[in-house]
Amino acid sequence: MVRKRAWTSTIAAVLLLTSSTGNATFLDRMINACPQLSTICTVPSGPTPSPVSTGPTPTPSPRPTVRPSPTVSRVCEGGLGTRSLEIGVKVTLCFDVPNPVQHPIVEVKTVNLGDSSCSDLYMHVITPNGSAYDSNGSQPGVAAFAQSGKWYVELTLASGCNSYRFSWD
């Protein structure tokens, strides 16, 4: 019974859509082929309403819009390398990607020096154009399209091993 209702609903939706677009000949053929459909779908009478004009159509931008990063006031607590983190304390590291960029992807990676799979480190990477990427786990990492300029890496250790090595390629 459930399948029959599902098919009936699907057919009704198609018929309603068809009738609302003014294609009554298709609707008539469907009702003639299956008279039970006339009980769930009726042909609208009267003039078809015209679409309402909402003004000019907006032109999409050629590239996605990115919110600029507030990096002017962001404090960098040092470059990448080996770090000891405290649980619950946010640390901001930074590094510069030179121009011209050598590879199409910049990968920010971590190595858990305690070799502990139960650690939970949250990493928030901000690119020079303001795009942001998140990763978390025992050894979080982010791969993003390369851009020259200053990159920021915000780290917060939730639990586990506190000794990490940070690098980028």
VOLUMRO-528652 format. One record per residue (C-alpha): x, y, z; residue number from 1. Coordinates in Angstrom, 2 decimals, m for minus. Layout:
residues N
        x        y        z  num
        X        Y        Z  NUM
...
END
This chain:
residues 169
        x        y        z  num
     0.00     0.00     0.00    1
     2.88     2.37     0.77    2
     4.39     1.93    m2.70    3
     1.03     2.60    m4.35    4
     0.68     5.87    m2.40    5
     4.22     6.90    m3.31    6
     3.56     6.32    m7.02    7
     0.23     8.12    m6.76    8
     1.93    11.11    m5.13    9
     4.66    11.15    m7.76   10
     2.19    10.98   m10.62   11
     0.04    13.67    m9.00   12
     3.07    15.95    m8.68   13
     3.97    15.42   m12.35   14
     0.40    16.06   m13.41   15
     0.08    19.18   m11.31   16
     3.34    20.50   m12.68   17
     2.25    19.66   m16.22   18
    m1.16    21.26   m15.77   19
     0.34    24.39   m14.22   20
     2.63    24.84   m17.22   21
    m0.33    24.72   m19.60   22
     0.37    21.36   m21.24   23
    m3.21    20.11   m20.99   24
    m2.91    17.59   m23.84   25
    m0.38    15.53   m21.86   26
    m2.60    15.75   m18.80   27
    m5.67    14.65   m20.79   28
    m3.79    11.64   m22.18   29
    m2.65    10.62   m18.70   30
    m6.18    10.87   m17.27   31
    m7.61     8.91   m20.24   32
    m5.03     6.17   m19.65   33
    m5.74     6.00   m15.93   34
    m9.19     7.40   m14.94   35
    m8.33     7.20   m11.20   36
    m5.97    10.13   m11.74   37
    m8.89    12.48   m12.35   38
    m9.76    12.23    m8.65   39
    m6.36    13.58    m7.55   40
    m5.63    16.05   m10.33   41
    m7.80    18.61   m12.04   42
    m7.02    20.84   m14.97   43
    m6.96    24.47   m13.83   44
    m9.52    26.66   m15.47   45
    m9.09    30.26   m16.43   46
    m6.11    32.24   m17.65   47
    m2.61    31.20   m16.71   48
    m1.01    33.81   m14.43   49
     1.93    35.65   m15.90   50
     5.25    35.68   m14.03   51
     5.92    38.72   m11.85   52
     8.87    40.84   m12.90   53
    11.31    41.37   m10.03   54
    13.66    43.75   m11.78   55
    17.01    43.21   m13.47   56
    18.66    39.81   m13.14   57
    21.85    40.01   m11.07   58
    25.02    39.03   m12.87   59
    27.06    36.37   m11.04   60
    30.62    37.27   m10.19   61
    33.32    35.44   m12.17   62
    35.00    34.19    m8.98   63
    33.66    33.42    m5.51   64
    33.61    36.35    m3.14   65
    35.97    35.96    m0.21   66
    35.70    37.96     2.98   67
    39.00    39.76     3.58   68
    40.92    38.44     6.55   69
    41.43    40.74     9.53   70
    45.13    39.86     9.53   71
    46.25    43.42    10.21   72
    45.46    43.06    13.92   73
    46.36    39.35    14.12   74
    49.38    38.65    16.31   75
    51.77    35.95    15.19   76
    53.45    34.09    18.04   77
    56.21    32.71    15.86   78
    56.88    30.55    12.87   79
    56.26    26.88    12.34   80
    58.50    24.23    13.87   81
    58.39    22.12    17.04   82
    56.01    23.45    19.68   83
    54.63    22.44    23.06   84
    50.98    23.41    23.46   85
    48.82    23.85    26.55   86
    45.32    22.38    26.69   87
    42.70    25.02    25.93   88
    45.17    27.81    25.06   89
    44.97    29.18    21.49   90
    48.32    29.73    19.77   91
    48.70    31.60    16.46   92
    51.65    30.70    14.24   93
    52.43    32.16    10.83   94
    54.56    31.61     7.78   95
    55.19    33.39     4.47   96
    54.73    31.78     1.09   97
    57.12    33.50    m1.34   98
    56.17    34.88    m4.73   99
    56.17    33.20    m7.23  100
    54.43    30.20    m5.70  101
    56.27    26.99    m6.62  102
    53.37    24.52    m6.30  103
    49.59    24.81    m6.87  104
    48.80    23.52    m3.37  105
    50.07    24.58     0.05  106
    49.83    21.84     2.65  107
    49.97    22.75     6.33  108
    50.77    19.63     8.31  109
    51.42    18.44    11.81  110
    53.37    15.57    13.34  111
    52.29    14.37    16.75  112
    55.65    13.83    18.46  113
    54.07    11.78    21.25  114
    52.82     9.31    18.62  115
    49.47     9.42    20.41  116
    46.30     8.71    18.47  117
    44.12     9.92    21.34  118
    45.19    13.57    21.04  119
    42.72    16.15    19.77  120
    44.24    19.27    18.21  121
    42.06    21.87    16.43  122
    43.74    23.75    13.55  123
    42.27    26.82    11.80  124
    44.29    27.98     8.77  125
    43.74    31.45     7.25  126
    45.14    32.17     3.78  127
    46.38    35.58     2.59  128
    43.07    36.28     0.81  129
    40.97    35.47     3.90  130
    39.82    31.95     3.08  131
    39.75    29.71     6.15  132
    40.15    25.95     6.52  133
    39.61    23.79     9.60  134
    40.94    20.41    10.62  135
    41.14    18.51    13.87  136
    42.37    15.19    15.21  137
    45.61    13.68    16.44  138
    47.57    15.02    13.42  139
    45.43    17.63    11.62  140
    46.39    18.92     8.20  141
    45.04    21.31     5.57  142
    45.63    21.48     1.82  143
    44.65    24.75     0.12  144
    45.29    26.51    m3.18  145
    48.64    28.26    m3.04  146
    48.81    32.01    m2.56  147
    51.83    34.11    m1.84  148
    51.74    36.13     1.36  149
    51.32    35.59     5.10  150
    49.40    32.51     6.29  151
    48.10    32.17     9.85  152
    47.63    28.89    11.72  153
    45.53    29.03    14.88  154
    45.94    25.98    17.13  155
    44.00    24.85    20.18  156
    44.85    21.60    21.96  157
    41.70    19.97    23.38  158
    43.37    16.91    24.90  159
    46.27    14.49    24.63  160
    49.89    14.87    23.61  161
    51.11    18.45    23.70  162
    54.27    18.20    21.57  163
    53.90    18.79    17.81  164
    56.01    19.69    14.79  165
    54.36    22.04    12.29  166
    55.45    22.53     8.69  167
    54.21    23.45     5.25  168
    55.01    22.34     1.69  169
END
